[in-house]
Amino acid sequence: MRSGDRKALIPSHLRPRQALQQVLVDLIELHLQGKAGHWNAVGRNFRDLHLQLDDIVDTAREAADTVAERIRALGAAADGRSDMVAATTTLPTFPDGERDTATVAALLDTRLRATAATLRQARDEVDVEDPPTADLLHAINDDLEKHAWMMRAENR
C-alpha cells in the first residue's frame, strides 16, 4: 500500500497527531544526536562548535516538549519512549566514536535539514485541518533551518 493510500485510511481528526508524532521522535533523536556530537567532537574551533551544539540541543529539546504538549492538547498521547524513537525516527544513525569538528558539523547539518524536512511535511499535512499546529511547526522549522545555515557556515 502506498503512503497516500495509508493516509486515506487515517481519519482526518487523527492526521495532525500522526504528523506531530513523527516530528516528536525526530526532534528527540536530533537532541540525542546533537549531544553525541557535542561529547565527541575534537579539533579546530572545538569550543565554538561545542557551544553551538548546546544551542541546537536546547532548541530540539524545547521543541520536542512543545510538540508533545500540542499532541496532548489535541487529545492524544505523545510517545517519546526510547524504543519508539529508535524504531520510527527518519534521521540517519549518528556514528559512534570521536569525530573532528568539521565532520560533526556536517553530520549535524544533515540531521538538522532532515528534521526540518519532517517538519515541513507535517506542516503541509495539517495546514488546512489545524492551522495553529501548522503555525507552531513553521516556527520550529525556522529555528532548525537557522541552525542548519549556521552549521554549514561553520563548516566552510
Secondary structure, DSSP 8 states (H G I E B T S, - for coil): --HHHHHHHS-GGGHHHHHHHHHHHHHHHHHHHHHHHHHHEESTTHHHHHHHHHHHHHHHHHHHHHHHHHHHHTT------HHHHHHH--S-----S-EEHHHHHHHHHHHHHHHHHHHHHHHHHHTTT-HHHHHHHHHHHHHHHHHHHHHHHHT-
